Amino acid sequence: MKYLAYTRCEFLRGFRYRANYWATLVIRSGAAIPESSFRYRANYWATLGGAAILVVIQWSLWTAVYRNTGPIAGISLGSMISYAMMGRVVSGFLSEPVALPAGKRIWSGEIVHDLVKPADLHFQLLFQNLGNALYKLVSTGLPLLTVLWSTGVLKVPRLPVLAVFAMSMLMGYVTVFSTSLLSAVITFHTKSRVGIDHVYTVVELLSGLYFPLDFFPGWLRRVADFLPFKSIHYVPLGIWSGIIAPGAVASSLLHQLIWTILMVVASRVLWSGALRSLTIQGG
């Protein structure tokens, strides 16, 4: 499939500088290292260090919350720690894509160069951003997972659960991409992302990024269950941590699959309509 080439190129681009490659820690003595290498190395270690700090903060927070109480909303401390820690591991993979043609690329006219390529721009961006998401998962997520597993903070579930989790996480990626693409479609008409980025905070809340949807009050939980956003974080993390009971995994995956398909279709239709109404400001 030709679009997989975009995934491969974007994934390898993340490792273009050896300073970005977490496994390449030894630098040959006497070798000249360009200034950009130090800059990218600092950026990588700052990202990894920031993720580690968030892990410590979340672990301390939930440990304090559960110190003098039993299960909350049916969720034990162990399940909550598993949910929160794995959330940090996959946060880069399931984060909002940043390479969509919005804002400056639209009003500056740069998007024209994307549209003349002999490839469907929708699928090009989908697979291109998948490569970037996989790079984040490998470069930042895997080191965190290794440390958390080796210290006993995070336990890896059985292989069948891992397989279901991986499938759910892939659907979560498609959903978050489609959501971001819809916001880019709005930018086609507004020519600005002012205000749109703030709305995405609501999406993150309803997706279960900050805590499981089980903690929501009844009315808000019903709203979250109706919307597609819980497919992004809550379903895959709930499967990993066991918050979603084994008997409810099949129905959760079916709900996730239906919403994934609907989001792809919706983003596809609105994307095509936006391209027909595109106007360029500048050039």
C-alpha positions in Angstrom: 0.0 0.0 0.0 1.6 3.2 -1.2 0.4 5.2 1.9 2.4 3.1 4.2 5.5 4.8 2.7 4.3 8.0 4.4 4.1 6.2 7.7 7.6 4.7 7.2 9.1 8.1 6.2 7.5 10.0 9.1 8.6 7.3 11.6 12.2 7.3 10.3 12.2 11.1 10.2 11.9 11.1 14.0 15.2 9.2 14.2 16.9 11.4 11.7 19.1 12.9 14.3 20.9 10.3 16.5 20.2 12.6 19.4 16.5 11.7 19.0 17.2 8.0 19.1 16.8 6.8 22.7 18.7 3.6 22.1 21.7 5.3 20.7 23.3 6.7 23.8 27.0 6.2 23.0 28.7 8.9 21.0 32.0 8.1 19.4 34.8 10.1 21.0 36.4 12.8 18.9 33.5 13.0 16.5 32.3 16.4 15.6 28.7 16.9 16.7 26.7 19.7 15.0 24.9 22.2 17.2 21.5 21.0 16.0 22.3 17.5 17.4 22.6 19.0 20.9 19.4 20.9 20.4 17.4 17.8 19.4 19.0 15.7 22.2 18.0 18.3 24.7 14.5 18.4 23.3 14.2 14.6 23.5 15.5 14.3 27.0 13.3 17.2 28.1 10.2 15.4 26.6 11.2 12.1 28.4 12.0 13.9 31.6 8.7 15.7 31.5 6.8 12.5 31.0 8.7 10.9 33.9 7.7 13.8 36.2 4.1 13.5 35.2 4.2 9.8 36.0 5.5 10.6 39.5 2.9 13.3 40.0 0.0 11.0 38.9 1.2 8.1 41.0 1.5 10.4 44.1 -1.9 12.0 43.4 -3.8 8.7 43.1 -2.0 7.1 46.0 -3.0 10.0 48.2 -6.6 9.9 47.0 -6.9 6.2 47.8 -4.9 6.3 51.1 -7.9 6.3 53.5 -10.6 4.8 51.3 -11.5 1.7 49.4 -12.5 1.4 45.7 -13.9 4.6 44.2 -16.7 4.1 41.7 -15.8 0.4 41.7 -12.2 1.1 40.7 -9.4 -0.1 43.0 -6.1 1.7 43.5 -4.2 -0.9 41.5 -6.6 -0.5 38.5 -6.4 3.3 38.8 -2.6 3.3 38.9 -2.5 0.9 35.9 -4.9 3.2 34.0 -3.0 6.4 34.8 0.5 5.0 34.2 -0.4 3.3 30.8 -2.1 6.6 29.9 1.2 8.3 30.2 2.9 5.6 28.1 0.5 6.0 25.2 -0.1 9.7 25.5 2.1 10.5 22.6 0.5 8.0 20.3 -3.0 9.1 21.2 -2.3 12.9 21.3 -3.8 15.4 18.8 -1.9 15.2 15.5 0.0 18.4 14.7 0.7 18.0 11.0 -2.8 18.7 9.8 -3.3 21.4 7.2 -4.8 24.1 9.4 -4.2 27.7 10.3 -1.1 29.1 8.6 -1.0 26.4 5.9 -4.4 27.5 4.7 -4.3 31.2 4.8 -0.7 31.3 3.5 -1.6 29.1 0.6 0.9 26.3 1.5 -1.9 23.7 1.3 -2.0 24.1 -2.5 1.3 22.1 -2.6 -0.4 19.3 -0.7 -3.4 19.2 -2.9 -1.5 18.8 -6.2 0.3 15.7 -5.0 -0.8 12.4 -6.8 -2.3 11.1 -3.5 -5.4 11.5 -1.5 -4.6 14.1 1.0 -6.9 12.7 3.7 -5.2 9.3 3.6 -1.8 10.8 3.2 -2.3 12.7 6.4 -3.8 9.7 8.2 -0.8 7.5 7.5 1.8 10.3 7.8 0.6 11.1 11.3 0.5 7.4 12.2 4.3 7.4 11.6 4.7 10.3 13.9 2.5 8.7 16.5 4.5 5.4 16.3 7.7 7.3 16.7 6.4 8.9 19.9 5.3 5.5 21.2 8.7 3.9 20.5 10.9 6.8 21.6 9.1 7.9 24.7 6.4 5.4 25.5 8.6 2.3 25.5 11.3 3.7 27.9 8.5 4.6 30.3 6.9 1.2 30.0 10.2 -0.5 30.6 10.9 1.5 33.7 7.4 1.1 35.1 7.3 -2.6 34.4 10.8 -3.3 35.8 10.0 -1.4 39.0 6.7 -3.3 39.5 4.5 -0.2 39.1 2.9 -1.4 36.0 2.0 -5.0 35.2 1.7 -6.3 31.7 -1.5 -8.2 31.1 -1.8 -11.6 29.3 -1.2 -11.8 25.5 -4.9 -12.0 24.5 -5.6 -8.8 26.5 -2.5 -7.2 24.8 -3.8 -8.1 21.4 -7.3 -6.6 22.1 -5.6 -3.5 23.7 -3.5 -2.9 20.6 -6.5 -3.2 18.3 -8.5 -0.8 20.5 -5.6 1.7 20.6 -5.3 1.7 16.8 -9.0 2.5 16.6 -8.4 5.2 19.2 -5.7 6.7 17.0 -8.1 6.8 14.0 -10.7 8.5 16.1 -8.4 11.2 17.5 -7.1 11.8 13.9 -10.7 12.1 12.6 -11.6 14.5 15.4 -8.5 16.7 14.6 -9.4 16.6 10.9 -12.9 17.8 11.6 -11.4 20.8 13.5 -9.1 21.4 10.5 -12.3 21.4 8.3 -13.7 24.2 10.5 -10.4 26.1 9.9 -11.1 26.0 6.2 -14.1 28.2 6.8 -12.9 30.3 9.8 -9.3 30.7 8.5 -8.1 30.6 12.1 -7.9 28.1 15.0 -8.6 30.7 17.6 -11.0 29.1 20.0 -10.9 25.6 18.4 -7.9 24.6 20.4 -9.7 25.5 23.6 -12.7 23.3 22.6 -10.3 20.3 22.3 -9.8 20.4 26.0 -13.4 19.3 26.4 -12.7 16.4 24.0 -9.8 15.3 26.2 -12.0 15.4 29.3 -14.7 13.3 27.6 -12.1 10.9 26.2 -11.0 9.7 29.6 -7.5 11.3 29.3 -7.5 12.7 32.8 -9.4 10.0 34.7 -11.8 7.2 33.9 -15.3 8.0 32.8 -16.6 6.0 35.8 -15.8 9.1 38.0 -18.3 11.3 36.1 -21.7 12.1 37.5 -24.5 10.1 36.0 -25.7 12.7 33.4 -22.2 13.5 32.2 -21.3 9.8 32.0 -24.4 9.3 29.7 -23.2 12.1 27.5 -19.7 10.7 27.3 -21.0 7.2 26.5 -23.0 8.7 23.6 -20.1 10.6 22.1 -17.2 9.0 20.1 -14.4 10.5 22.2 -14.2 7.7 24.9 -12.8 5.5 22.1 -9.6 7.6 22.2 -8.4 6.9 25.8 -11.1 5.3 28.0 -11.7 2.1 26.0 -8.1 1.0 25.4 -6.9 2.0 28.9 -10.0 0.4 30.4 -9.1 -2.8 28.7 -5.5 -2.7 29.8 -6.3 -1.9 33.4 -9.3 -4.2 33.8 -11.6 -1.3 34.6 -13.7 -2.5 31.7 -14.9 -5.9 32.8 -14.0 -8.9 30.6 -17.7 -9.4 29.8 -18.0 -5.8 28.6 -14.9 -5.8 26.4 -16.7 -7.1 23.3 -19.5 -4.5 23.5 -17.0 -1.7 24.1 -15.0 -2.8 21.1 -18.1 -2.9 18.9 -19.1 0.6 20.1 -15.6 1.8 19.4 -15.6 0.2 15.9 -18.9 1.8 15.0 -17.8 5.2 16.1 -14.4 4.8 14.3 -16.2 4.1 11.0 -18.7 6.9 11.5 -15.9 9.4 12.4 -13.9 8.4 9.3 -17.0 8.8 7.0 -17.9 12.1 8.6 -14.4 13.5 8.3 -14.2 12.2 4.8 -17.4 13.8 3.7 -16.8 17.2 5.3 -13.2 17.2 4.2 -14.3 16.8 0.5 -16.8 19.6 0.9 -14.3 21.9 2.5 -11.8 21.4 -0.3 -14.5 22.5 -2.8 -15.1 25.7 -0.8 -11.4 26.5 -0.1 -10.1 30.0 -0.7 -6.5 31.1 -0.2 -5.6 34.3 1.6 -2.1 35.1 0.5 0.5 32.9 -1.2 
